[in-house]
Amino acid sequence: MESETPGPPIWRELRWISPLLLAVLIVPPLLTVFHQPLTLFGLPLLLIYIFGVWVLAIAVCALVARRTQAGRTD
């Protein structure tokens, strides 16, 4: 029986693991670390962290989706 998704097994596993790991980055105990009265380019550190995690999540999901769809002929 052929696997539903081509590619190495690590990319198939990352489809399920990456959303969970990225969600851990935005849990409240970790957010309190970045909730400081510091600014970077005039923006609060917490805001930069949240948007940074958001961009990272999009990039990881796009990479995993591209790798798991490579070679598919549907």
RODRENNU-636084 format. One record per residue: residue number from 0; chain; x negated, y, z negated of N, C-alpha, C, O in turn. Coordinates in nm, 4 decimals. Layout:
<node><k>NUM</k><c>A</c><n_u>X</n_u><n_v>Y</n_v><n_w>Z</n_w><ca_u>X</ca_u><ca_v>Y</ca_v><ca_w>Z</ca_w><c_u>X</c_u><c_v>Y</c_v><c_w>Z</c_w><o_u>X</o_u><o_v>Y</o_v><o_w>Z</o_w></node>
...
This chain:
<node><k>0</k><c>A</c><n_u>-0.0846</n_u><n_v>-0.1182</n_v><n_w>0.0000</n_w><ca_u>0.0000</ca_u><ca_v>0.0000</ca_v><ca_w>0.0000</ca_w><c_u>-0.0884</c_u><c_v>0.1236</c_v><c_w>0.0000</c_w><o_u>-0.1839</o_u><o_v>0.1319</o_v><o_w>-0.0772</o_w></node>
<node><k>1</k><c>A</c><n_u>-0.0577</n_u><n_v>0.2175</n_v><n_w>0.0845</n_w><ca_u>-0.1385</ca_u><ca_v>0.3378</ca_v><ca_w>0.0985</ca_w><c_u>-0.0966</c_u><c_v>0.4423</c_v><c_w>-0.0029</c_w><o_u>0.0212</o_u><o_v>0.4550</o_v><o_w>-0.0366</o_w></node>
<node><k>2</k><c>A</c><n_u>-0.1934</n_u><n_v>0.5160</n_v><n_w>-0.0504</n_w><ca_u>-0.1679</ca_u><ca_v>0.6218</ca_v><ca_w>-0.1475</ca_w><c_u>-0.0851</c_u><c_v>0.7331</c_v><c_w>-0.0828</c_w><o_u>-0.0971</o_u><o_v>0.7589</o_v><o_w>0.0370</o_w></node>
<node><k>3</k><c>A</c><n_u>-0.0014</n_u><n_v>0.7985</n_v><n_w>-0.1631</n_w><ca_u>0.0835</ca_u><ca_v>0.9054</ca_v><ca_w>-0.1095</ca_w><c_u>0.0052</c_u><c_v>1.0300</c_v><c_w>-0.0726</c_w><o_u>0.0504</o_u><o_v>1.1096</o_v><o_w>0.0097</o_w></node>
<node><k>4</k><c>A</c><n_u>-0.1120</n_u><n_v>1.0478</n_v><n_w>-0.1326</n_w><ca_u>-0.1914</ca_u><ca_v>1.1666</ca_v><ca_w>-0.1076</ca_w><c_u>-0.3336</c_u><c_v>1.1266</c_v><c_w>-0.0740</c_w><o_u>-0.3958</o_u><o_v>1.0516</o_v><o_w>-0.1492</o_w></node>
<node><k>5</k><c>A</c><n_u>-0.3870</n_u><n_v>1.1756</n_v><n_w>0.0384</n_w><ca_u>-0.5253</ca_u><ca_v>1.1439</ca_v><ca_w>0.0715</ca_w><c_u>-0.6216</c_u><c_v>1.2221</c_v><c_w>-0.0158</c_w><o_u>-0.5828</o_u><o_v>1.3117</o_v><o_w>-0.0908</o_w></node>
<node><k>6</k><c>A</c><n_u>-0.7458</n_u><n_v>1.1864</n_v><n_w>-0.0041</n_w><ca_u>-0.8483</ca_u><ca_v>1.2589</ca_v><ca_w>-0.0776</ca_w><c_u>-0.8955</c_u><c_v>1.1821</c_v><c_w>-0.1990</c_w><o_u>-0.8350</o_u><o_v>1.0824</o_v><o_w>-0.2383</o_w></node>
<node><k>7</k><c>A</c><n_u>-1.0037</n_u><n_v>1.2290</n_v><n_w>-0.2580</n_w><ca_u>-1.0570</ca_u><ca_v>1.1633</ca_v><ca_w>-0.3772</ca_w><c_u>-0.9570</c_u><c_v>1.1685</c_v><c_w>-0.4926</c_w><o_u>-0.8755</o_u><o_v>1.2605</o_v><o_w>-0.5000</o_w></node>
<node><k>8</k><c>A</c><n_u>-0.9629</n_u><n_v>1.0714</n_v><n_w>-0.5814</n_w><ca_u>-0.8679</ca_u><ca_v>1.0676</ca_v><ca_w>-0.6940</ca_w><c_u>-0.8756</c_u><c_v>1.1902</c_v><c_w>-0.7846</c_w><o_u>-0.7762</o_u><o_v>1.2259</o_v><o_w>-0.8478</o_w></node>
<node><k>9</k><c>A</c><n_u>-0.9910</n_u><n_v>1.2549</n_v><n_w>-0.7921</n_w><ca_u>-1.0024</ca_u><ca_v>1.3709</ca_v><ca_w>-0.8817</ca_w><c_u>-0.9060</c_u><c_v>1.4815</c_v><c_w>-0.8402</c_w><o_u>-0.8495</o_u><o_v>1.5482</o_v><o_w>-0.9268</o_w></node>
<node><k>10</k><c>A</c><n_u>-0.8858</n_u><n_v>1.5028</n_v><n_w>-0.7119</n_w><ca_u>-0.7945</ca_u><ca_v>1.6082</ca_v><ca_w>-0.6663</ca_w><c_u>-0.6504</c_u><c_v>1.5712</c_v><c_w>-0.6948</c_w><o_u>-0.5690</o_u><o_v>1.6582</o_v><o_w>-0.7257</o_w></node>
<node><k>11</k><c>A</c><n_u>-0.6176</n_u><n_v>1.4427</n_v><n_w>-0.6848</n_w><ca_u>-0.4811</ca_u><ca_v>1.3997</ca_v><ca_w>-0.7172</ca_w><c_u>-0.4524</c_u><c_v>1.4187</c_v><c_w>-0.8650</c_w><o_u>-0.3422</o_u><o_v>1.4583</o_v><o_w>-0.9028</o_w></node>
<node><k>12</k><c>A</c><n_u>-0.5515</n_u><n_v>1.3905</n_v><n_w>-0.9485</n_w><ca_u>-0.5320</ca_u><ca_v>1.4083</ca_v><ca_w>-1.0924</ca_w><c_u>-0.5264</c_u><c_v>1.5557</c_v><c_w>-1.1302</c_w><o_u>-0.4540</o_u><o_v>1.5936</o_v><o_w>-1.2223</o_w></node>
<node><k>13</k><c>A</c><n_u>-0.6015</n_u><n_v>1.6381</n_v><n_w>-1.0604</n_w><ca_u>-0.6005</ca_u><ca_v>1.7813</ca_v><ca_w>-1.0903</ca_w><c_u>-0.4658</c_u><c_v>1.8459</c_v><c_w>-1.0598</c_w><o_u>-0.4340</o_u><o_v>1.9513</o_v><o_w>-1.1149</o_w></node>
<node><k>14</k><c>A</c><n_u>-0.3862</n_u><n_v>1.7839</n_v><n_w>-0.9727</n_w><ca_u>-0.2522</ca_u><ca_v>1.8378</ca_v><ca_w>-0.9458</ca_w><c_u>-0.1700</c_u><c_v>1.8435</c_v><c_w>-1.0729</c_w><o_u>-0.0872</o_u><o_v>1.9333</o_v><o_w>-1.0887</o_w></node>
<node><k>15</k><c>A</c><n_u>-0.1909</n_u><n_v>1.7502</n_v><n_w>-1.1633</n_w><ca_u>-0.1124</ca_u><ca_v>1.7436</ca_v><ca_w>-1.2865</ca_w><c_u>-0.1858</c_u><c_v>1.8039</c_v><c_w>-1.4054</c_w><o_u>-0.1231</o_u><o_v>1.8563</o_v><o_w>-1.4974</o_w></node>
<node><k>16</k><c>A</c><n_u>-0.3166</n_u><n_v>1.7969</n_v><n_w>-1.4035</n_w><ca_u>-0.3942</ca_u><ca_v>1.8447</ca_v><ca_w>-1.5172</ca_w><c_u>-0.4109</c_u><c_v>1.9966</c_v><c_w>-1.5151</c_w><o_u>-0.4030</o_u><o_v>2.0606</o_v><o_w>-1.6200</o_w></node>
<node><k>17</k><c>A</c><n_u>-0.4338</n_u><n_v>2.0553</n_v><n_w>-1.3977</n_w><ca_u>-0.4641</ca_u><ca_v>2.1981</ca_v><ca_w>-1.3912</ca_w><c_u>-0.3523</c_u><c_v>2.2885</c_v><c_w>-1.4445</c_w><o_u>-0.3839</o_u><o_v>2.3852</o_v><o_w>-1.5138</o_w></node>
<node><k>18</k><c>A</c><n_u>-0.2247</n_u><n_v>2.2636</n_v><n_w>-1.4170</n_w><ca_u>-0.1226</ca_u><ca_v>2.3520</ca_v><ca_w>-1.4768</ca_w><c_u>-0.1218</c_u><c_v>2.3457</c_v><c_w>-1.6292</c_w><o_u>-0.0987</o_u><o_v>2.4465</o_v><o_w>-1.6960</o_w></node>
<node><k>19</k><c>A</c><n_u>-0.1467</n_u><n_v>2.2280</n_v><n_w>-1.6833</n_w><ca_u>-0.1490</ca_u><ca_v>2.2157</ca_v><ca_w>-1.8291</ca_w><c_u>-0.2688</c_u><c_v>2.2886</c_v><c_w>-1.8895</c_w><o_u>-0.2556</o_u><o_v>2.3580</o_v><o_w>-1.9902</o_w></node>
<node><k>20</k><c>A</c><n_u>-0.3838</n_u><n_v>2.2725</n_v><n_w>-1.8283</n_w><ca_u>-0.5026</ca_u><ca_v>2.3404</ca_v><ca_w>-1.8794</ca_w><c_u>-0.4914</c_u><c_v>2.4923</c_v><c_w>-1.8656</c_w><o_u>-0.5332</o_u><o_v>2.5663</o_v><o_w>-1.9546</o_w></node>
<node><k>21</k><c>A</c><n_u>-0.4354</n_u><n_v>2.5377</n_v><n_w>-1.7551</n_w><ca_u>-0.4186</ca_u><ca_v>2.6816</ca_v><ca_w>-1.7365</ca_w><c_u>-0.3130</c_u><c_v>2.7383</c_v><c_w>-1.8310</c_w><o_u>-0.3234</o_u><o_v>2.8533</o_v><o_w>-1.8735</o_w></node>
<node><k>22</k><c>A</c><n_u>-0.2124</n_u><n_v>2.6592</n_v><n_w>-1.8639</n_w><ca_u>-0.1103</ca_u><ca_v>2.7047</ca_v><ca_w>-1.9591</ca_w><c_u>-0.1695</c_u><c_v>2.7206</c_v><c_w>-2.0988</c_w><o_u>-0.1262</o_u><o_v>2.8065</o_v><o_w>-2.1757</o_w></node>
<node><k>23</k><c>A</c><n_u>-0.2678</n_u><n_v>2.6381</n_v><n_w>-2.1313</n_w><ca_u>-0.3331</ca_u><ca_v>2.6496</ca_v><ca_w>-2.2615</ca_w><c_u>-0.4033</c_u><c_v>2.7843</c_v><c_w>-2.2754</c_w><o_u>-0.4172</o_u><o_v>2.8360</o_v><o_w>-2.3862</o_w></node>
<node><k>24</k><c>A</c><n_u>-0.4476</n_u><n_v>2.8411</n_v><n_w>-2.1636</n_w><ca_u>-0.5179</ca_u><ca_v>2.9697</ca_v><ca_w>-2.1693</ca_w><c_u>-0.4278</c_u><c_v>3.0864</c_v><c_w>-2.2067</c_w><o_u>-0.4775</o_u><o_v>3.1946</o_v><o_w>-2.2381</o_w></node>
<node><k>25</k><c>A</c><n_u>-0.2955</n_u><n_v>3.0667</n_v><n_w>-2.2042</n_w><ca_u>-0.2053</ca_u><ca_v>3.1780</ca_v><ca_w>-2.2376</ca_w><c_u>-0.1195</c_u><c_v>3.1500</c_v><c_w>-2.3609</c_w><o_u>-0.0149</o_u><o_v>3.2123</o_v><o_w>-2.3791</o_w></node>
<node><k>26</k><c>A</c><n_u>-0.1628</n_u><n_v>3.0572</n_v><n_w>-2.4451</n_w><ca_u>-0.0901</ca_u><ca_v>3.0347</ca_v><ca_w>-2.5701</ca_w><c_u>-0.1235</c_u><c_v>3.1473</c_v><c_w>-2.6678</c_w><o_u>-0.2344</o_u><o_v>3.2007</o_v><o_w>-2.6643</o_w></node>
<node><k>27</k><c>A</c><n_u>-0.0297</n_u><n_v>3.1838</n_v><n_w>-2.7543</n_w><ca_u>-0.0499</ca_u><ca_v>3.2975</ca_v><ca_w>-2.8440</ca_w><c_u>-0.1769</c_u><c_v>3.2936</c_v><c_w>-2.9303</c_w><o_u>-0.2391</o_u><o_v>3.3985</o_v><o_w>-2.9468</o_w></node>
<node><k>28</k><c>A</c><n_u>-0.2190</n_u><n_v>3.1803</n_v><n_w>-2.9860</n_w><ca_u>-0.3422</ca_u><ca_v>3.1869</ca_v><ca_w>-3.0660</ca_w><c_u>-0.4638</c_u><c_v>3.2321</c_v><c_w>-2.9847</c_w><o_u>-0.5500</o_u><o_v>3.3023</o_v><o_w>-3.0376</o_w></node>
<node><k>29</k><c>A</c><n_u>-0.4719</n_u><n_v>3.1940</n_v><n_w>-2.8599</n_w><ca_u>-0.5837</ca_u><ca_v>3.2362</ca_v><ca_w>-2.7777</ca_w><c_u>-0.5677</c_u><c_v>3.3809</c_v><c_w>-2.7316</c_w><o_u>-0.6671</o_u><o_v>3.4516</o_v><o_w>-2.7145</o_w></node>
<node><k>30</k><c>A</c><n_u>-0.4457</n_u><n_v>3.4248</n_v><n_w>-2.7118</n_w><ca_u>-0.4222</ca_u><ca_v>3.5636</ca_v><ca_w>-2.6720</ca_w><c_u>-0.4619</c_u><c_v>3.6618</c_v><c_w>-2.7816</c_w><o_u>-0.5015</o_u><o_v>3.7746</o_v><o_w>-2.7525</o_w></node>
<node><k>31</k><c>A</c><n_u>-0.4515</n_u><n_v>3.6197</n_v><n_w>-2.9072</n_w><ca_u>-0.4879</ca_u><ca_v>3.7104</ca_v><ca_w>-3.0161</ca_w><c_u>-0.6370</c_u><c_v>3.7415</c_v><c_w>-3.0152</c_w><o_u>-0.6786</o_u><o_v>3.8450</o_v><o_w>-3.0672</o_w></node>
<node><k>32</k><c>A</c><n_u>-0.7174</n_u><n_v>3.6544</n_v><n_w>-2.9575</n_w><ca_u>-0.8614</ca_u><ca_v>3.6804</ca_v><ca_w>-2.9465</ca_w><c_u>-0.8853</c_u><c_v>3.8020</c_v><c_w>-2.8575</c_w><o_u>-0.9764</o_u><o_v>3.8808</o_v><o_w>-2.8832</o_w></node>
<node><k>33</k><c>A</c><n_u>-0.8043</n_u><n_v>3.8177</n_v><n_w>-2.7535</n_w><ca_u>-0.8224</ca_u><ca_v>3.9268</ca_v><ca_w>-2.6582</ca_w><c_u>-0.7377</c_u><c_v>4.0490</c_v><c_w>-2.6899</c_w><o_u>-0.7452</o_u><o_v>4.1494</o_v><o_w>-2.6191</o_w></node>
<node><k>34</k><c>A</c><n_u>-0.6579</n_u><n_v>4.0422</n_v><n_w>-2.7944</n_w><ca_u>-0.5757</ca_u><ca_v>4.1569</ca_v><ca_w>-2.8341</ca_w><c_u>-0.6580</c_u><c_v>4.2472</c_v><c_w>-2.9259</c_w><o_u>-0.6387</o_u><o_v>4.2502</o_v><o_w>-3.0474</o_w></node>
<node><k>35</k><c>A</c><n_u>-0.7495</n_u><n_v>4.3198</n_v><n_w>-2.8642</n_w><ca_u>-0.8410</ca_u><ca_v>4.4085</ca_v><ca_w>-2.9345</ca_w><c_u>-0.8211</c_u><c_v>4.5510</c_v><c_w>-2.8830</c_w><o_u>-0.7705</o_u><o_v>4.5694</o_v><o_w>-2.7723</o_w></node>
<node><k>36</k><c>A</c><n_u>-0.8591</n_u><n_v>4.6497</n_v><n_w>-2.9595</n_w><ca_u>-0.8454</ca_u><ca_v>4.7884</ca_v><ca_w>-2.9126</ca_w><c_u>-0.9576</c_u><c_v>4.8285</c_v><c_w>-2.8166</c_w><o_u>-1.0082</o_u><o_v>4.9405</o_v><o_w>-2.8240</o_w></node>
<node><k>37</k><c>A</c><n_u>-0.9962</n_u><n_v>4.7389</n_v><n_w>-2.7279</n_w><ca_u>-1.1006</ca_u><ca_v>4.7657</ca_v><ca_w>-2.6294</ca_w><c_u>-1.0373</c_u><c_v>4.7872</c_v><c_w>-2.4927</c_w><o_u>-0.9320</o_u><o_v>4.7312</o_v><o_w>-2.4621</o_w></node>
<node><k>38</k><c>A</c><n_u>-1.1018</n_u><n_v>4.8681</n_v><n_w>-2.4122</n_w><ca_u>-1.0544</ca_u><ca_v>4.8881</ca_v><ca_w>-2.2759</ca_w><c_u>-1.1696</c_u><c_v>4.8655</c_v><c_w>-2.1795</c_w><o_u>-1.2866</o_u><o_v>4.8835</o_v><o_w>-2.2134</o_w></node>
<node><k>39</k><c>A</c><n_u>-1.1339</n_u><n_v>4.8264</n_v><n_w>-2.0607</n_w><ca_u>-1.2300</ca_u><ca_v>4.8076</ca_v><ca_w>-1.9531</ca_w><c_u>-1.1728</c_u><c_v>4.8788</c_v><c_w>-1.8317</c_w><o_u>-1.0668</o_u><o_v>4.8408</o_v><o_w>-1.7818</o_w></node>
<node><k>40</k><c>A</c><n_u>-1.2409</n_u><n_v>4.9806</n_v><n_w>-1.7842</n_w><ca_u>-1.1923</ca_u><ca_v>5.0655</ca_v><ca_w>-1.6759</ca_w><c_u>-1.0584</c_u><c_v>5.1296</c_v><c_w>-1.7114</c_w><o_u>-0.9760</o_u><o_v>5.1547</o_v><o_w>-1.6234</o_w></node>
<node><k>41</k><c>A</c><n_u>-1.0369</n_u><n_v>5.1556</n_v><n_w>-1.8387</n_w><ca_u>-0.9150</ca_u><ca_v>5.2207</ca_v><ca_w>-1.8850</ca_w><c_u>-0.7980</c_u><c_v>5.1267</c_v><c_w>-1.9056</c_w><o_u>-0.6884</o_u><o_v>5.1718</o_v><o_w>-1.9387</o_w></node>
<node><k>42</k><c>A</c><n_u>-0.8184</n_u><n_v>4.9965</n_v><n_w>-1.8868</n_w><ca_u>-0.7123</ca_u><ca_v>4.8976</ca_v><ca_w>-1.9051</ca_w><c_u>-0.7394</c_u><c_v>4.8155</c_v><c_w>-2.0304</c_w><o_u>-0.8546</o_u><o_v>4.7832</o_v><o_w>-2.0593</o_w></node>
<node><k>43</k><c>A</c><n_u>-0.6350</n_u><n_v>4.7816</n_v><n_w>-2.1048</n_w><ca_u>-0.6551</ca_u><ca_v>4.7001</ca_v><ca_w>-2.2254</ca_w><c_u>-0.7145</c_u><c_v>4.5630</c_v><c_w>-2.1899</c_w><o_u>-0.6847</o_u><o_v>4.5058</o_v><o_w>-2.0850</o_w></node>
<node><k>44</k><c>A</c><n_u>-0.7977</n_u><n_v>4.5131</n_v><n_w>-2.2787</n_w><ca_u>-0.8636</ca_u><ca_v>4.3852</ca_v><ca_w>-2.2573</ca_w><c_u>-0.7630</c_u><c_v>4.2712</c_v><c_w>-2.2413</c_w><o_u>-0.7843</o_u><o_v>4.1809</o_v><o_w>-2.1604</o_w></node>
<node><k>45</k><c>A</c><n_u>-0.6544</n_u><n_v>4.2748</n_v><n_w>-2.3171</n_w><ca_u>-0.5523</ca_u><ca_v>4.1707</ca_v><ca_w>-2.3081</ca_w><c_u>-0.4892</c_u><c_v>4.1665</c_v><c_w>-2.1693</c_w><o_u>-0.4658</o_u><o_v>4.0585</o_v><o_w>-2.1149</o_w></node>
<node><k>46</k><c>A</c><n_u>-0.4618</n_u><n_v>4.2821</n_v><n_w>-2.1123</n_w><ca_u>-0.4023</ca_u><ca_v>4.2889</ca_v><ca_w>-1.9792</ca_w><c_u>-0.4969</c_u><c_v>4.2311</c_v><c_w>-1.8736</c_w><o_u>-0.4539</o_u><o_v>4.1581</o_v><o_w>-1.7843</o_w></node>
<node><k>47</k><c>A</c><n_u>-0.6232</n_u><n_v>4.2636</n_v><n_w>-1.8842</n_w><ca_u>-0.7222</ca_u><ca_v>4.2103</ca_v><ca_w>-1.7899</ca_w><c_u>-0.7325</c_u><c_v>4.0591</c_v><c_w>-1.8037</c_w><o_u>-0.7439</o_u><o_v>3.9883</o_v><o_w>-1.7037</o_w></node>
<node><k>48</k><c>A</c><n_u>-0.7285</n_u><n_v>4.0093</n_v><n_w>-1.9269</n_w><ca_u>-0.7354</ca_u><ca_v>3.8647</ca_v><ca_w>-1.9494</ca_w><c_u>-0.6146</c_u><c_v>3.7934</c_v><c_w>-1.8880</c_w><o_u>-0.6303</o_u><o_v>3.6927</o_v><o_w>-1.8191</o_w></node>
<node><k>49</k><c>A</c><n_u>-0.4955</n_u><n_v>3.8452</n_v><n_w>-1.9128</n_w><ca_u>-0.3740</ca_u><ca_v>3.7800</ca_v><ca_w>-1.8609</ca_w><c_u>-0.3747</c_u><c_v>3.7775</c_v><c_w>-1.7082</c_w><o_u>-0.3453</o_u><o_v>3.6741</o_v><o_w>-1.6483</o_w></node>
<node><k>50</k><c>A</c><n_u>-0.4074</n_u><n_v>3.8888</n_v><n_w>-1.6453</n_w><ca_u>-0.4119</ca_u><ca_v>3.8906</ca_v><ca_w>-1.4996</ca_w><c_u>-0.5270</c_u><c_v>3.8067</c_v><c_w>-1.4454</c_w><o_u>-0.5159</o_u><o_v>3.7494</o_v><o_w>-1.3370</o_w></node>
<node><k>51</k><c>A</c><n_u>-0.6362</n_u><n_v>3.7990</n_v><n_w>-1.5186</n_w><ca_u>-0.7467</ca_u><ca_v>3.7123</ca_v><ca_w>-1.4776</ca_w><c_u>-0.7068</c_u><c_v>3.5652</c_v><c_w>-1.4790</c_w><o_u>-0.7404</o_u><o_v>3.4903</o_v><o_w>-1.3873</o_w></node>
<node><k>52</k><c>A</c><n_u>-0.6356</n_u><n_v>3.5245</n_v><n_w>-1.5828</n_w><ca_u>-0.5865</ca_u><ca_v>3.3860</ca_v><ca_w>-1.5900</ca_w><c_u>-0.4862</c_u><c_v>3.3608</c_v><c_w>-1.4781</c_w><o_u>-0.4846</o_u><o_v>3.2526</o_v><o_w>-1.4195</o_w></node>
<node><k>53</k><c>A</c><n_u>-0.4035</n_u><n_v>3.4589</n_v><n_w>-1.4486</n_w><ca_u>-0.3049</ca_u><ca_v>3.4457</ca_v><ca_w>-1.3405</ca_w><c_u>-0.3743</c_u><c_v>3.4248</c_v><c_w>-1.2058</c_w><o_u>-0.3359</o_u><o_v>3.3366</o_v><o_w>-1.1290</o_w></node>
<node><k>54</k><c>A</c><n_u>-0.4761</n_u><n_v>3.5056</n_v><n_w>-1.1774</n_w><ca_u>-0.5515</ca_u><ca_v>3.4911</ca_v><ca_w>-1.0527</ca_w><c_u>-0.6223</c_u><c_v>3.3567</c_v><c_w>-1.0493</c_w><o_u>-0.6252</o_u><o_v>3.2912</o_v><o_w>-0.9451</o_w></node>
<node><k>55</k><c>A</c><n_u>-0.6792</n_u><n_v>3.3145</n_v><n_w>-1.1613</n_w><ca_u>-0.7454</ca_u><ca_v>3.1846</ca_v><ca_w>-1.1683</ca_w><c_u>-0.6462</c_u><c_v>3.0720</c_v><c_w>-1.1412</c_w><o_u>-0.6790</o_u><o_v>2.9768</o_v><o_w>-1.0704</o_w></node>
<node><k>56</k><c>A</c><n_u>-0.5259</n_u><n_v>3.0816</n_v><n_w>-1.1963</n_w><ca_u>-0.4242</ca_u><ca_v>2.9787</ca_v><ca_w>-1.1752</ca_w><c_u>-0.3857</c_u><c_v>2.9692</c_v><c_w>-1.0276</c_w><o_u>-0.3724</o_u><o_v>2.8592</o_v><o_w>-0.9742</o_w></node>
<node><k>57</k><c>A</c><n_u>-0.3679</n_u><n_v>3.0826</n_v><n_w>-0.9622</n_w><ca_u>-0.3341</ca_u><ca_v>3.0817</ca_v><ca_w>-0.8202</ca_w><c_u>-0.4468</c_u><c_v>3.0205</c_v><c_w>-0.7384</c_w><o_u>-0.4214</o_u><o_v>2.9405</o_v><o_w>-0.6484</o_w></node>
<node><k>58</k><c>A</c><n_u>-0.5702</n_u><n_v>3.0570</n_v><n_w>-0.7685</n_w><ca_u>-0.6847</ca_u><ca_v>3.0048</ca_v><ca_w>-0.6938</ca_w><c_u>-0.7001</c_u><c_v>2.8542</c_v><c_w>-0.7133</c_w><o_u>-0.7247</o_u><o_v>2.7815</o_v><o_w>-0.6171</o_w></node>
<node><k>59</k><c>A</c><n_u>-0.6858</n_u><n_v>2.8074</n_v><n_w>-0.8361</n_w><ca_u>-0.6985</ca_u><ca_v>2.6637</ca_v><ca_w>-0.8624</ca_w><c_u>-0.5865</c_u><c_v>2.5861</c_v><c_w>-0.7938</c_w><o_u>-0.6111</o_u><o_v>2.4816</o_v><o_w>-0.7336</o_w></node>
<node><k>60</k><c>A</c><n_u>-0.4646</n_u><n_v>2.6365</n_v><n_w>-0.8026</n_w><ca_u>-0.3517</ca_u><ca_v>2.5677</ca_v><ca_w>-0.7376</ca_w><c_u>-0.3677</c_u><c_v>2.5657</c_v><c_w>-0.5859</c_w><o_u>-0.3359</o_u><o_v>2.4654</o_v><o_w>-0.5221</o_w></node>
<node><k>61</k><c>A</c><n_u>-0.4159</n_u><n_v>2.6735</n_v><n_w>-0.5281</n_w><ca_u>-0.4378</ca_u><ca_v>2.6763</ca_v><ca_w>-0.3834</ca_w><c_u>-0.5475</c_u><c_v>2.5787</c_v><c_w>-0.3429</c_w><o_u>-0.5344</o_u><o_v>2.5091</o_v><o_w>-0.2422</o_w></node>
<node><k>62</k><c>A</c><n_u>-0.6544</n_u><n_v>2.5731</n_v><n_w>-0.4194</n_w><ca_u>-0.7634</ca_u><ca_v>2.4813</ca_v><ca_w>-0.3892</ca_w><c_u>-0.7188</c_u><c_v>2.3361</c_v><c_w>-0.4001</c_w><o_u>-0.7484</o_u><o_v>2.2551</o_v><o_w>-0.3123</o_w></node>
<node><k>63</k><c>A</c><n_u>-0.6484</n_u><n_v>2.3036</n_v><n_w>-0.5062</n_w><ca_u>-0.6013</ca_u><ca_v>2.1667</ca_v><ca_w>-0.5257</ca_w><c_u>-0.5007</c_u><c_v>2.1298</c_v><c_w>-0.4175</c_w><o_u>-0.5050</o_u><o_v>2.0184</o_v><o_w>-0.3653</o_w></node>
<node><k>64</k><c>A</c><n_u>-0.4110</n_u><n_v>2.2204</n_v><n_w>-0.3828</n_w><ca_u>-0.3123</ca_u><ca_v>2.1919</ca_v><ca_w>-0.2782</ca_w><c_u>-0.3805</c_u><c_v>2.1695</c_v><c_w>-0.1437</c_w><o_u>-0.3426</o_u><o_v>2.0793</o_v><o_w>-0.0689</o_w></node>
<node><k>65</k><c>A</c><n_u>-0.4802</n_u><n_v>2.2505</n_v><n_w>-0.1131</n_w><ca_u>-0.5522</ca_u><ca_v>2.2362</ca_v><ca_w>0.0134</ca_w><c_u>-0.6269</c_u><c_v>2.1047</c_v><c_w>0.0179</c_w><o_u>-0.6257</o_u><o_v>2.0365</o_v><o_w>0.1203</o_w></node>
<node><k>66</k><c>A</c><n_u>-0.6914</n_u><n_v>2.0680</n_v><n_w>-0.0907</n_w><ca_u>-0.7692</ca_u><ca_v>1.9425</ca_v><ca_w>-0.0956</ca_w><c_u>-0.6812</c_u><c_v>1.8202</c_v><c_w>-0.0895</c_w><o_u>-0.7189</o_u><o_v>1.7214</o_v><o_w>-0.0266</o_w></node>
<node><k>67</k><c>A</c><n_u>-0.5643</n_u><n_v>1.8230</n_v><n_w>-0.1528</n_w><ca_u>-0.4778</ca_u><ca_v>1.7059</ca_v><ca_w>-0.1504</ca_w><c_u>-0.4020</c_u><c_v>1.6930</c_v><c_w>-0.0192</c_w><o_u>-0.3558</o_u><o_v>1.5841</o_v><o_w>0.0147</o_w></node>
<node><k>68</k><c>A</c><n_u>-0.3884</n_u><n_v>1.8021</n_v><n_w>0.0549</n_w><ca_u>-0.3177</ca_u><ca_v>1.7977</ca_v><ca_w>0.1830</ca_w><c_u>-0.4119</c_u><c_v>1.7751</c_v><c_w>0.3010</c_w><o_u>-0.3655</o_u><o_v>1.7524</o_v><o_w>0.4128</o_w></node>
<node><k>69</k><c>A</c><n_u>-0.5409</n_u><n_v>1.7806</n_v><n_w>0.2787</n_w><ca_u>-0.6381</ca_u><ca_v>1.7633</ca_v><ca_w>0.3874</ca_w><c_u>-0.6257</c_u><c_v>1.6246</c_v><c_w>0.4494</c_w><o_u>-0.6284</o_u><o_v>1.5231</o_v><o_w>0.3798</o_w></node>
<node><k>70</k><c>A</c><n_u>-0.6124</n_u><n_v>1.6225</n_v><n_w>0.5789</n_w><ca_u>-0.6032</ca_u><ca_v>1.4954</ca_v><ca_w>0.6488</ca_w><c_u>-0.4640</c_u><c_v>1.4358</c_v><c_w>0.6566</c_w><o_u>-0.4464</o_u><o_v>1.3277</o_v><o_w>0.7127</o_w></node>
<node><k>71</k><c>A</c><n_u>-0.3675</n_u><n_v>1.5023</n_v><n_w>0.6029</n_w><ca_u>-0.2309</ca_u><ca_v>1.4525</ca_v><ca_w>0.6064</ca_w><c_u>-0.1684</c_u><c_v>1.4833</c_v><c_w>0.7415</c_w><o_u>-0.1873</o_u><o_v>1.5937</o_v><o_w>0.7925</o_w></node>
<node><k>72</k><c>A</c><n_u>-0.0954</n_u><n_v>1.3913</n_v><n_w>0.8012</n_w><ca_u>-0.0399</ca_u><ca_v>1.4099</ca_v><ca_w>0.9343</ca_w><c_u>0.1118</c_u><c_v>1.4115</c_v><c_w>0.9366</c_w><o_u>0.1715</o_u><o_v>1.3852</o_v><o_w>1.0410</o_w></node>
<node><k>73</k><c>A</c><n_u>0.1754</n_u><n_v>1.4415</n_v><n_w>0.8252</n_w><ca_u>0.3242</ca_u><ca_v>1.4423</ca_v><ca_w>0.8206</ca_w><c_u>0.3789</c_u><c_v>1.5523</c_v><c_w>0.9069</c_w><o_u>0.5005</o_u><o_v>1.5689</o_v><o_w>0.9160</o_w></node>
